[in-house]
Amino acid sequence: MAAPKFTTTTWLIILIASIGFLFDTYELLMTPLVAAPAIAELLKVPLNNPMVTDWVGKLLWIAALCGGVFGLLGGWLVDRFGRKTVMAASIFLYSLSPFCAAFATSLPMFVFFRSTTFIGVCVEFVAAITWLAEVFSDKKQREKWLGITQAFASLGGLAVTGVSVWISRHGADLPHLGLPLGLGATDPGAWRYLLMTGILPAIPIALLLPFVPESQVWKDRRAAGTLKRPSFGALFSPELRRVTLVTAALSACAYGIAFGALQVTVARVTPGLPELKAEAKALAPLRKEAEGLNLELNKLAPTDPERQAIVGKIKANFGQQKPLNDKVKEMGDKVQLHQELGGLVGRVLLAVLLIVGMSRVALLKVFQIPALVFLPLTYFKLFDQGGQAFLWAYAVCGLLTVAQFSYFGEYLPKVFPMHLRGTGGSFATNVGGRMIGTSMAFLTTSFVAPMFAGTGPLLPSHVAMAAGCVGTGIAVISFVLGFLLPEPKAEDAGH
């Protein structure tokens, strides 16, 4: 049977899904760009104050927990009230939340809106893949466009980086738009302008949504009264227990590698590369001095007049560090770019392999097996050498990891019955991936890396060793668990 011809509605569906996936990543990757400057301004402390670092970690943990819990509820809502309806609500949630966060005047307000942003993203991903899996009636079209539209997620990282650079250069020329000012500042912080751009996806989505349909097979089943009510307990029934637990575990592994190894690399591993040896040597005494000054500052009451003098010394120290830190940041941006490019290639490669028609279990092994080689090679061997070899090996690690995110986006709607597609997909992605998997960043930096440091200072080389151990260990677990993953039994969108 010939595949249905594409109509204007079909292209609108693809466009909406692509925008949604792109801004999923855009909204999430704002966090490492805005968290530190926002927290420093709202707490009224210097950027290098330990309180800022502590709160960045707390923010990531709180947002991931909220995303996992409410994302799971969102998956149930997808099955209960419709794919398109919940997808639209989640996109508006993650669009309006960063815009509101741009006007934050307190840390709790900022944390709240970053958490609701994370919730919106967690719900949207599951809603969108479930919607796409059902609006395409043809199997090959469904697989092809699930892969292609998810590839746009990698463009979100490149887009938010580009926008951030532009705002940093031109922020002083932008209108204030009623944005709050930091203490002693004459212009709003660049982080506020970047957060405001988060509202961009709401505009085209609001214009396009009235012209695309809800999942017709879901509507027909509901109208006929044959659509069962979703429940979390049903995920652990004898016929679904295995797929529920294995997909959640594998999703946790994919996110565990991403957060336990790749995500800590840019900020915590990059400064130890051989190319930055001179900068690291020059920064060491300055950072030690800054640490002492910040500890002294934190002991004083907010109204203590002595704070002004100490803040002056901290600013002078910061000025000495800036040219050195700029070189470290430049290298960090280069490392991040390689990860984003690798991730983009990974998503595209997955889309191509889906079109070829490999079995789902074999397809996962295509990315799992090379990870067993490249993760230890990158962190145990090439980190010490630096240069292009490290950068491109790191890009391959990004390719192998990010491709698995798209893999589960295509796989999950196939293995759960229609009334549990949102609930099951959300359990795997949000509970397994975003709640358990993201916690591997804490394991790497706060548990494994200090073991390598012993009683001495924690160095980037220790974090690199920890990232290699955690990433490789998880890759081995993922490889073994992959053999337990069942092939989808049904291929039609209406099963």
N, C-alpha and C positions, 0 to 999 in steps of 0.2 A: 504494500500500500504506500502510495506517495505521501511524503510529509506535507502537512498543511502549509499553504502559502502564507508568508508573513503579511500582515496588514498593518495599518497605522497604529492600531491598538497594540499589536505585538511589539512594535518598536518602542512604543511608549512604556510598556512593561519593562523592557530591557533597559531603557533610559532611567527609569525610576530606581530599578534595582542597582544599577551601576552607581548612581548618585548616592544611594543609601550605603553601599559597601565602601565607597570612597570616603565618605564623611564619617563612617564608623571609625576608621583609622585616624582620620584628621582630628576628630574630637578627642580621641584617647591620647594621641601623641602630643596634644597641647600640654598635657600634665608635666612632662619633664622640662618643657620650655617655660612654663609659667609658674610652677609650684614654688621654687626657691625665691624668686623676686617678689612674688605675691605675699608669701609668708613673712619674708623679711620686712616688707612695707607694713603689713597689718600688725605685726608684733612690735614694730618700731625698733628693730635691732639691725645691725649690719648683716650683709649677705653671708659673710663667713662665720656667723655666730653658730655655735653648736645647736642652739634651739631650732634653727632653721633646718638643719640636717635631720634632727629628730622628728620634726613635724612633717617633713617630706615623706619620711618612712611611714609615719602614722597615717598620712593622707592616702598613700597608696594602699595600705592595708584596709582602711575604712571603706574606701571606694570599691575595692575588690570584693569585700564582704557584702556590701550593699548590692553590688551588681549581681553577685551569685545568688543571694537570697531572693531579691525582687525579680531577677532575671528568670529564676525557676518559676515564680508565680506568673510572670509574663508568658512563659511557655504554655502554662495551663490556660491563660486567657486567650491565647492564639487558638487553642482547640475549642474553647467554649464560645467565643464571640466572633471569630473570623480572622483570617490571615491578614487581609488588607487593612481591616479596621485597627487591629493592634499594631501593625507595622507603621501605619500613619501616625498613631498616637505616640509611638516610641521615637519616631523621627522628630516630631515636634518637641518631645521632651528633651532629647539631646541637642536640639537646636536652640531652644529658649534657655536652657540651663546655663550654658557658658555665657550667653548674653547677660543674664542676671548676675552671674559671678563677676563679670567685669565691673559691676557697680558695688561689689562687696566692700563694706566698711569695717568688718570684723572677721576674725579667723573662722569662727563657727559658721558664719554665712558663706564664706568661701568654700569650706569643706562640704557643706550641705549641697551646694550647687554643683561641685565637682562630682559628688556621689550620685546625684540624680542624672548627671551626664553619663556616668558609667552605667547606671541602670538602663537608660534609654538605649545605649549601644548594645548591651547584653540582650535586651528584648528584641531589638530590631534585627539582629543577625539571624536569630532563630525564626522570627516571623517572615523575613524576606526569603530565606531558603525554602521554607515550607510553602510559601505562596508561589515561588517560581517552580517548585517541583510539581505543582498541581495545575498551573495555568498553561503549561506546555503538555499537550496530550501525546505528542510524539516522543518516544524514548530518546532517539538520537538528538533531537532538538533540545530536549530537556537537559541531557548531560552536557551538551556543548555549551549552552548558554548559562548553566549554573557555573561551569568552569570559567567562562569568559567574564561574566559580570563580577565574580569574586576577585578576578585579577585587578579590578579597579581599586581594591582595598590597598594594594601596595602603592598606588599613586597618591593615596591620602597622606602617607608619610612624606613623600617628596613635596606635595603641595603645602603642607603646614610648615615645613622647613623653609620653603621659598617665601611664603607670606611673612614668616617671622623675620627673615633677613631683611625684607623690604620695609617692614614696620620699624625695625631697629635703625634703618638709615633715614627714614622719612617721618618718623613719629612726631618729631618736634614741629613739623609743618601741618599736622593734622588738627582739625578742630577738636576742642575739648569735649563737646557733646554731653556736658554735665557729669563727666566722669570725676570721681573723687581724686584729690591730689595727695601724694605722700607728704610726710613731714618735711617742710622746707622746700618742696619741689614746686616748680613753676609750670610743669606739664604733667599730664597723667603718665603713669608707667606704661612702657611698651606692652607689658603683659595684659593690660586691660584692653588695649586695641586688638590684640590677637584673640582674646576671648570673645570679643564682639563679632569677629568674623564667623564664629560658630553658628550664627543664625542663618548663614547663607543657604544651607540645604532646605530650610523651611520654605523658601520662596518658590523654587521650581516645583517642589513636591506639592505645595498647596495649589498650584496652577494645574498640575498634571493629574493628580489623583482622581478628580471627578470623571476622567475619561478612560480609566482602566477598571476592569472588573474584579470582583471578589473571586476567589477560587470557585469555579462552577461546580466541580464534583463535590466540594464541601457543602455548598448551598443545596445541591440536589439531595444529598444524603440527609441533611438537616430537615429539609422540607418534607421528605418522605418519612421522617421519623425513624430512620435506620441508623442514624449517627449516635453511637454510644457516648455517654458523658465521660469526659476525661477524669482520671484520678491518678494520684501519685502511686497508690498501692498497686495499680494495674501494671506498672513498670516492672514489678518484682513477681509477677505471676510466673508460673513454671515455663511458659513459652517465651517470655520476654526477659527473664532474669539475666540470662547469659549476655545477651546483646546490650542490655542496660549497663551492667557492671563493666563489661569489656570496653565499650565505647567511652564510658566515663573515665576509666583508667587510662586508655590511650590518649584521650583528650588532655588529661592531666599530665601525661608524659610530654606531649607536644608543647603545651604551655610551660611545663617545667623546664624544658630545654631552653625555650625562648627567654624566660625570666631568670632562670638559675644560671644561665651562661651568657646568652647573647645580650640581654638587656643590661647586665652589670658591666659589660665590656667597655662600653663607650665612656662612662664616667669613672669607673674604678680600675680598669685594666689598662686603658690607653696611656695614662700618664707614665706607665712603666716601660713603654716601648723604647728600644735603643735610640731612636731618633730624638727622643726628648730627654736624654740622659743629662745634658747640660742644664736644661730648664729645671729638672727634678732636683739637681744638686743646689741650684741657686734658690729654689723655692723652699727647701727644707727649713732653713733658719727663720725665714720670714713667716712661714706657717706656724712654727713653734712660738714665735713672738705673738702672732695674732691669737693663737689659742690662749696664751696667758692673759692677754688684754681682754679677751671676751669673757674668760672666767671671772676676771676682776669686775667687769661691767655687770655681769649677771648677779653678782652679790649685792649690788646697790639697788635701792628702791627706785622706782620709775621717776620720782620727783627729786632725787638726790642731785644737787648741783654739780657734784664731781663727775657725773656721767658725761657731761659735755666735753671735758678734757680728755677722758678716755676714748670717747667716740672719735675725737679729733686724731688721736694716735692710731686708732684702728683704720681710719680713712687714709692716713698717711701710709700705713703699712699696706693697705689695699692698693694704693697707687703704685707702690714699688712692685707689688705682685702682678699688676695688670698686664704689662707687656709679656711677661712670662706665661701668665695664664691664657693670654690671647693665642699664643703658639700652641699651648696644650689643647685649647678649644678648637683651633683650626684642625689639628690632627683628629680630635674627637669627631668633628663634623665629617671628615673624610672617612673615618671608620663607619660612622652611621650611614653615610651615603652608600657604602659598599653593601651594608646589610640590606638597605632598602632596595637596591638594584638586584641583589641576590633573591630577595623575597619576590620581587616582580617577575623575575625569570622563572622562579619556582611555580608561581601561580599559572603563568602562561604554559609552562611545560606540562603541568597537570592537565590543563584544558586540552592540550594536544593529545595527551595519552588517553584521556576520556573519549575523545573522538575516535581514536584508533580502536578502542573497545577492549582493553585489557580487563581481566577479572579483578574484582575489587581488592581481594587479599593480595594478589600478585602486585597490583599497582602500589599498594602501601609499602611493600618490600623494596620497591624501586628507590624510595626515599629513606627507608630505615637502614638498609645495609650500608650505603655510603656514609651515613652519619656515624656509624661505628668506627670509621676510619678518620673522617675529617675532624670530628670534635677533639679527640686526643691529639691528633697531629697539629691542629691549630693552637691549642692552649699549652701543650707540653713541649712542643718542638719549635714551631714557627714564631710564637710570641717572643722568644729570646732572640730571634734573628730579625724580627721586624720587617720593614720594607714591603714591597709589592706582594711577596709570597704570603705574608700574614694577611694582608688586606683581601686578597682574592680567595684565600682559604676561608676567611671569615665570611666572605660573600657566599661561598658555597654552603657554609653552615646555615646561613640565612635562607638560601634556596631550599635546602632539605627540610628545614623546620617549618617555614611558612607554607610550603606546598601541602603539608599535612593539615593545616588549618582549612584550606580549600577542599582537601580530600574529604574531611568529615562534613563539610558543608554540603557536598554532593551525596555522601553515603548515608547520613542519618535519616533523611526523609524516606529512604528506600526500606529501612528495616523496622520502622514502627508503623502500626496500622494508622489509618487516617485520624481517628479520634485521639491518638496519642502522639502524633508527629511533633507538635509543638512542645508538649510536655517532655517527651523522651529526648528530643534534640536539645532542649534547654537543660535537662539534667546532665547530659554528657558535657555540653559546652560550658555551662555556668557553674555547676557543682564540681564536676571533674576538672575542667580547665581553669576557670577564672577564680575559683575559691581555693582549690588544692594546688593546682599547677603554679599559680602566681606566687604562692608562698615559698617556692624554691629560691626566690631571690633572697629571702631572709635566711634560709638554710646556708646559702653560699657565703653571704657577707658577714653574718653574725655567728655562725657556728663552725663551718668548715674552714674558712679562711683564717680565723684566729687560731685554729689548731696548728696550721702551718707557721703562723707567726710566733707561736710560743709566748715567751715573756717579752719579746721585743715589739717594736712598732709594726703595725699592720701595713704592709707594702703592696703595691700593685701586683708584684710577682706572686704574692700569697693569694690574692684574689684570683689571678689567672690560674693557678694550680687548683684552687677550689672550684672555679667554673669548669675546668677540664674534668675534674673528678665527678662533680654533680651532673654535668651534661652527659658525660660518657656513661655513667651509671644508669641514668634515666634512659639513655638510648638502648642499652642492653635490655632493660626491663621492657621497653616498648617493643623491641624486636621479638622477645619471647611471647609477649601478650598478643602480638599480631597473629600468631598461629591460632589463637582462640577466636578470632573475629570471623563470624559467619558470613558467607556470601548471601546477598539479598535474594530472597525467594521469589519475589514478584517484581516485575519491572514496569507495570502500568501505574499511571498516576492515581488511579482510583482504588488501589487495593486496600 
